[in-house]
Amino acid sequence: MTRWAFIYTLGDPTAEVRRDEIGSDACRLIAIGVPRVADAAGVAAALAEEGVELIELCGAFDAGGLELVAKAAGGAVPTGAVFYGGGAVSALHALFGD
């Protein structure tokens, strides 16, 4: 794998999409912040056209958001999401509220 992407939410629905790239020629990470989960499908489709080999989503994406992004990536790019176990619930509530 030489190019992969991580899509995360910016926490500001009025923000512009943000793109940052880090890594090396051997393995490049494209980190893309989206204003809302709903904005990720279009980003995923563009990433698939660019040739990324894998897409991961931040924990703000639920199963429905994951499904939309995976479909937008065309099914050819493995797409997964970060999920938190039940033990993280209290800490997540402290960070994000109800």
N, C-alpha and C positions, 0 to 999 in steps of 0.2 A: 504494500500500500504506500503510495507516494503523496496522495492528496485526499484529505478528508475534511469534513466540516462539522462545526458545532453551532447550533442555532439556539440563541437564548433570548429572553425577553428583557427589554430595557426598563420596564417599570414606568414608562411615560408614554401614554397613547398618542401624544402629539409629536414625539421625537421622529427623526429621520432614521432610516435603516443605517446601521453602522457596520462596516466591514473592516476587519483587521486580519493580517496574515502573519504567522510566525512559523518558525521551524527552520528546516534546511532543504536543500534540493532533494535530499533522500526522503524526507517526510515533511510535508507542509500541512499546517492546520489553518483552515479558513474559519475564523470566528465571526459570526454574523448576529448582531443584535437587531431584533424586530420590535416595533412599538407594541404590537399585540400578537397573541398566538395566531390569530386569523391571518396575519401577514406572512407567516412562515411558508405557506404552500407555494406562493409565487417565487419566493427565495429558493425553495427546494427544487423547483422546476428549472430555474436558471443554473443552479449548482450542478444538477444532473447533466445539463447541456454542456457545461464547462468540463465535465469529465471527473468530478469528484467520485471517489470510490466507496465512500461511507458517509452517512449523515447521522449525527447524534443530536438529541434534543435535550434541553434543560428540564429540570423537574417541574417547571410550570406547565408543561404539556400533559394533558390527561390522555386517556386511550383514544378519545375521539380526535384530538389534535394530532396525535401520532399517526392515526389512520389517514387523515387528510394529507399530511406531509408525505407519507409513504406513497400514496396514490399520485401526488403531484410529481414525485421523483421518478415516476414511471415504472416502478417495480423492479427496475434494473439495479438500483442503488440500495444496498442494505440500509435500513433506517431503524434506529432504536431510540430509546429515551431513558433518561435517568429517573429512577423511581426510588422512593424512600420507604423503608420498612416501618412498621407500626410503632417502633420505639422512638422514631424521630418526630412523632406528631406534636408533642409538647414544644419541642424546640422550633418546629416550623410555625406553630401558632404564635410563638413569641416573636418570630421574625416578620410574619406576614399578617397576623391577626386572624380573625375568623374567616 
